[in-house]
Amino acid sequence: MKLDRKTMLKICGLIVFTILVIVCCFQFGTVVAIVTGLIGLFTPFLIGLVMAFIINILMRFLERRLFALPFIRDRKFLQRIKRPVSIFLAIVIILGVIAAVFGFVIPQLGEAANTAIKNLEGAIPRLRDWLNERLAGYPEMLEKVNNVLSQEPNWPLIFSNILEFLRSGNIGGAADMFSAATAMVSQVLGTVSTAIIAFVFACYILAQKEKLKSQASRVMHAFLPERPAEWLSQVYHLSAHTFSGFITGQCLEACILFLLYFVVLTIGGFPYAALIAVIVAFMSFVPFFGNYLSLILGALLILTVSQVRAIVYIVMALIIQQVDGNLIYPRVVGNSIGLPGIWVLLAISVGGSLFGILGMLFFIPLTSVLYTLLREAVYKRLERKKMSNDSGHRTE
């Protein structure tokens, strides 16, 4: 049998693939350690890619809208400053939103905690009086209950004990404390350095994205046959469109929910209206479970002020969730992913079990891409079978 160059390449590829499978089967722990080490080595660049992708969505919007103003005459100067100014403004807007949210939420949470402690301290005497009335015929039980309730909690002492426990949990001496402090400092420095490298890498990608895309396309077409190269290019465009549409839709959904909850809670005179609206907006990024978490947190916050209003809030939030799930979400986010409900649930389950909340967010658009590719492949194969059957009938 004569072996040409193409056949030899296929045989060599099959041998290499077989060797890799055997190595993975018998040295699975080593392979996992190597893959984990490589992921850790390239973590700053992976984070930079994610940062660049998110910033690019806002940057493209600024480039299309802000630099398309008709009164700017010098178009050459405009083209030179368009990219750096858009990158700078996008980063400033994102950091400003994050800083504003945290600067508002943290004091509000502290105020809610103080209110809850004060209400709890006032509720204990009322609970004691109520139990005295109900347990008047059971003196032994009443004595035990009064002994428990008469010991008023010393909240500063409780918090100081908790902090002391967290500080000295598994530390046995000065040497251990020094090593723990050194490890903490090195971890903080490592996190900061990773964030700086990722940020610089993201800025470089954004500044040179057209050039990098052209280089990647040339490399792909140079080393791959034409059909695989075109298929990979199609997958890239589909993935970019799906992920950007999903992120944009989720951000728009969060803004709509924030405004809806803020207006309704403010009109209804509920406490912590802005804080609950912010919590609902952030929890909307958590698929499936975010609505229930925001409902529980909002009810607990209002419960520190009024029990009746907390019940009213639960009913009102359930109504808003129905409106959002049936009217707002399908039109804002649903069109961007185009997934049936069963596939969304599968993506949430797999992504959440593997990578937590971030896995849920990532796996929904990823599953949408795989679902679209699978659907197109199925349609193509069915079309080919139909054409072959029709040609067979005509031959007969």
C-alpha positions in Angstrom: 0.0 0.0 0.0 1.4 3.4 -1.0 1.3 6.0 1.7 1.2 9.6 0.6 2.0 12.6 2.8 -1.6 13.3 3.8 -2.1 9.7 5.0 1.2 9.7 6.9 0.1 12.9 8.7 -3.2 11.3 9.7 -1.4 8.2 11.0 1.0 10.3 13.0 -1.8 12.4 14.4 -3.7 9.2 15.5 -0.6 7.8 17.2 0.0 11.1 19.1 -3.7 11.2 20.1 -3.5 7.5 21.3 -0.4 8.2 23.4 -2.0 11.3 25.0 -5.1 9.3 25.9 -2.9 6.5 27.5 -0.9 9.1 29.4 -4.1 10.8 30.7 -5.5 7.4 31.8 -2.4 6.2 33.7 -1.0 9.5 34.9 -4.3 11.4 35.6 -3.0 13.2 38.7 0.1 14.4 37.0 -1.9 15.7 34.0 -4.3 17.5 36.3 -1.4 19.1 38.1 0.2 20.2 34.9 -3.0 21.7 33.6 -3.7 23.4 36.9 -0.1 24.8 36.9 -0.6 26.1 33.3 -3.9 27.7 34.2 -2.3 29.4 37.2 0.6 30.6 35.1 -1.7 32.2 32.5 -4.3 33.4 35.1 -3.4 37.1 34.7 -3.8 36.9 30.9 -7.1 35.0 31.2 -8.5 37.6 33.6 -7.2 40.3 31.2 -9.1 38.7 28.3 -12.3 38.7 30.4 -11.7 42.3 31.4 -11.0 43.3 27.8 -14.2 41.6 26.6 -16.4 43.4 29.2 -14.7 46.8 28.7 -14.9 46.3 24.9 -18.8 46.3 25.0 -18.9 49.7 26.6 -16.0 51.0 24.5 -17.7 50.0 21.2 -20.8 51.9 22.3 -18.8 55.0 23.1 -17.0 54.8 19.8 -20.2 54.5 17.9 -22.2 57.2 19.7 -19.7 59.7 21.2 -17.4 60.0 18.2 -20.1 60.1 15.6 -21.1 63.7 16.5 -21.6 65.8 13.3 -20.1 69.1 14.7 -16.6 67.6 15.0 -14.8 68.5 11.7 -11.3 67.1 12.1 -12.0 63.4 11.3 -8.3 62.4 11.2 -7.7 63.8 14.7 -10.9 62.1 15.8 -9.7 58.7 14.6 -6.5 59.1 16.5 -8.1 59.9 19.8 -11.2 57.8 19.5 -9.7 54.5 20.8 -7.7 55.8 23.8 -10.5 58.2 24.9 -13.1 55.4 24.6 -11.0 53.0 26.7 -10.4 55.6 29.4 -14.0 56.6 29.6 -15.2 53.0 29.7 -12.8 52.1 32.5 -13.8 55.3 34.4 -17.5 54.5 34.1 -17.2 50.9 35.2 -15.0 51.8 38.2 -17.2 54.7 39.1 -20.3 52.5 39.1 -18.6 49.8 41.3 -17.3 52.5 43.7 -20.6 54.2 43.9 -22.5 51.0 44.6 -20.1 49.8 47.3 -19.9 53.3 48.8 -23.7 53.3 49.1 -24.3 49.7 50.1 -21.8 49.2 52.9 -23.1 52.2 55.1 -26.7 51.1 54.4 -25.9 47.6 55.5 -24.3 48.9 58.7 -27.4 51.0 59.4 -29.6 48.0 58.9 -27.5 45.9 61.2 -27.7 48.5 64.0 -31.4 48.8 63.6 -31.8 45.0 63.8 -29.8 44.9 67.0 -31.8 47.7 68.6 -35.1 46.1 67.6 -33.9 42.7 68.9 -32.9 44.3 72.2 -36.4 45.8 72.5 -38.1 42.6 71.4 -36.7 40.5 74.2 -38.7 42.3 77.0 -41.9 42.0 74.9 -41.2 38.3 74.4 -40.6 37.9 78.2 -44.0 39.5 79.0 -45.8 37.5 76.4 -44.3 34.2 77.7 -45.2 35.2 81.3 -48.8 35.4 80.3 -48.8 32.1 78.4 -46.7 30.1 80.9 -48.3 31.3 84.0 -49.6 27.8 84.8 -46.2 26.2 84.4 -43.9 27.8 87.0 -40.9 25.5 86.4 -40.8 26.2 82.7 -41.4 29.9 83.2 -38.4 30.1 85.6 -36.1 28.5 83.0 -37.3 30.8 80.3 -36.9 33.9 82.4 -33.3 32.8 83.4 -32.4 32.6 79.7 -34.1 35.8 78.7 -32.9 37.8 81.7 -29.3 37.5 80.4 -29.2 40.5 78.0 -26.6 40.0 75.2 -23.5 42.1 75.3 -23.2 42.8 71.6 -19.7 44.5 71.7 -18.3 41.6 73.7 -19.9 39.1 71.3 -18.4 40.8 68.2 -15.0 41.1 69.9 -15.0 37.4 70.7 -15.9 36.6 67.1 -13.0 38.8 65.8 -10.6 37.2 68.3 -11.7 33.8 67.2 -11.1 34.7 63.6 -7.7 36.1 64.3 -6.5 33.2 66.5 -8.4 30.3 65.0 -5.5 27.9 64.3 -2.5 30.1 65.3 -0.5 28.5 68.1 2.2 31.1 68.8 4.3 34.1 67.6 6.0 32.1 64.9 2.8 30.9 63.5 1.3 34.4 63.7 4.3 35.8 61.8 4.1 33.1 59.1 0.3 33.7 58.8 0.9 37.5 58.5 3.6 36.9 55.9 1.4 34.5 53.9 -1.4 37.1 54.0 0.9 39.9 52.8 2.3 37.7 50.0 -1.2 36.7 48.9 -2.4 40.3 48.8 0.7 41.4 46.8 0.1 38.4 44.5 -3.5 39.4 43.9 -2.5 43.1 43.3 0.2 42.1 40.9 -2.2 39.8 39.0 -4.8 42.5 38.8 -2.2 45.0 37.5 -0.9 42.5 34.8 -4.4 41.6 33.8 -5.4 45.3 33.5 -2.4 46.2 31.4 -2.9 43.2 29.2 -6.6 44.1 28.7 -5.7 47.7 27.8 -3.2 46.4 25.2 -5.8 44.0 23.7 -8.3 46.8 23.5 -5.8 49.2 21.9 -4.7 46.7 19.3 -7.7 44.5 18.9 -8.1 44.9 15.1 -4.4 44.1 14.6 -4.5 41.1 16.9 -7.7 39.8 15.2 -6.0 40.1 11.8 -2.9 38.3 13.0 -4.9 35.5 14.6 -6.9 35.1 11.3 -3.7 34.9 9.2 -2.1 32.3 11.6 -5.3 30.2 11.5 -5.6 30.2 7.7 -1.9 29.5 7.4 -1.8 26.3 9.5 -5.3 25.0 9.0 -7.3 23.8 5.9 -9.8 26.3 4.6 -13.0 24.6 5.9 -11.8 24.2 9.6 -10.4 27.8 9.5 -13.8 29.1 8.3 -15.6 27.1 10.9 -13.4 28.4 13.7 -14.0 31.9 12.4 -17.7 31.3 12.4 -17.6 29.9 16.0 -15.6 33.0 17.2 -18.1 35.5 15.7 -21.0 33.5 17.1 -19.4 33.3 20.6 -18.5 37.0 20.6 -22.0 38.0 19.5 -23.7 35.7 22.1 -21.5 36.6 25.0 -21.7 40.3 24.4 -25.5 40.2 23.9 -25.9 38.2 27.1 -23.7 40.6 29.1 -25.5 43.7 27.6 -28.9 42.1 28.2 -28.0 41.2 31.9 -26.8 44.8 32.6 -29.9 46.3 31.0 -32.1 43.8 33.0 -30.3 44.9 36.2 -30.9 48.6 35.5 -34.6 48.0 34.7 -35.0 46.0 38.0 -33.2 48.7 40.0 -35.5 51.4 38.6 -38.6 49.3 39.0 -37.9 48.3 42.6 -36.7 51.8 43.6 -39.8 53.5 42.3 -42.3 51.0 43.7 -40.6 50.8 47.2 -40.2 54.6 47.3 -43.8 55.2 46.4 -44.9 52.6 49.0 -42.8 54.2 51.7 -40.7 51.1 52.4 -37.4 51.4 54.3 -34.1 50.8 52.6 -35.7 51.3 49.1 -32.4 52.2 47.3 -30.4 49.4 49.1 -33.0 46.7 48.3 -33.1 47.9 44.7 -29.3 47.7 44.4 -29.4 44.1 46.0 -32.1 43.1 43.5 -30.1 44.5 40.6 -26.9 42.6 41.6 -28.7 39.4 42.4 -30.3 39.5 38.9 -26.9 38.4 37.6 -27.3 35.1 39.5 -29.4 32.9 37.3 -32.5 31.2 38.7 -31.6 31.6 42.4 -30.9 35.4 42.3 -34.6 36.3 42.6 -35.2 34.2 45.7 -32.0 35.4 47.4 -32.9 39.1 46.8 -36.5 38.4 48.0 -35.1 36.9 51.3 -32.5 39.6 51.8 -35.0 42.4 51.1 -37.6 40.9 53.4 -35.0 40.6 56.2 -34.0 44.2 55.8 -37.6 45.4 56.0 -38.2 43.0 58.9 -35.8 45.0 61.1 -38.3 47.9 60.9 -41.8 46.4 60.3 -43.1 42.9 60.1 -46.3 43.9 58.3 -44.3 45.8 55.6 -42.0 42.8 55.2 -45.0 40.6 54.3 -46.3 43.2 51.9 -42.9 43.4 50.3 -42.8 39.6 49.8 -46.2 39.8 48.0 -45.1 42.8 45.9 -41.7 41.2 45.0 -43.4 38.0 43.9 -45.7 40.0 41.6 -42.7 41.9 40.1 -40.8 38.7 39.6 -43.7 37.3 37.6 -43.8 40.5 35.5 -40.0 40.3 35.0 -40.0 36.6 34.2 -42.8 36.7 31.7 -42.4 40.1 30.1 -39.1 41.8 30.7 -36.5 39.0 30.8 -37.6 37.2 27.7 -37.4 40.4 25.6 -34.2 41.8 27.2 -32.0 38.8 27.8 -33.9 35.8 26.3 -33.4 37.0 22.7 -29.7 37.3 23.2 -29.2 33.6 24.2 -32.1 31.9 22.4 -32.0 28.9 24.7 -35.0 26.7 25.7 -35.6 26.6 29.5 -34.3 23.0 29.9 -31.0 24.0 28.4 -30.8 27.0 30.7 -31.4 24.8 33.7 -28.7 22.4 32.5 -26.2 25.2 32.0 -26.9 26.6 35.5 -26.5 23.2 37.1 -23.3 22.2 35.4 -21.7 25.7 35.6 -22.7 26.2 39.3 -21.4 22.8 40.3 -18.1 23.4 38.6 -17.3 27.1 39.2 -20.1 28.5 41.4 -21.9 31.7 40.5 -19.4 32.7 37.8 -19.8 29.3 36.3 -23.5 29.8 36.0 -23.0 33.2 34.2 -20.4 31.8 31.9 -22.1 28.5 31.0 -25.4 30.1 29.9 -24.0 31.8 26.8 -21.5 28.9 26.3 -24.4 26.5 26.2 -26.2 28.9 23.8 -23.2 28.7 21.4 -23.1 24.9 21.6 -26.8 24.7 21.1 -26.7 26.9 18.0 -23.8 24.9 16.5 -25.5 21.6 17.3 -28.8 22.8 15.8 -27.0 24.0 12.6 -25.1 20.6 12.3 -28.4 18.7 12.7 -30.2 20.8 10.1 -27.3 20.3 7.6 -27.2 16.5 8.1 -30.9 16.2 7.8 -30.8 18.3 4.6 -28.1 16.1 3.2 -30.1 13.0 4.0 -33.1 14.4 2.4 -31.2 15.3 -0.7 -29.7 11.9 -0.9 -33.0 10.2 -0.5 -34.6 12.4 -3.2 -31.8 11.6 -5.6 -32.2 7.9 -4.8 -35.9 8.0 -5.5 -35.3 9.8 -8.8 -32.7 7.2 -9.9 -35.1 4.4 -9.2 
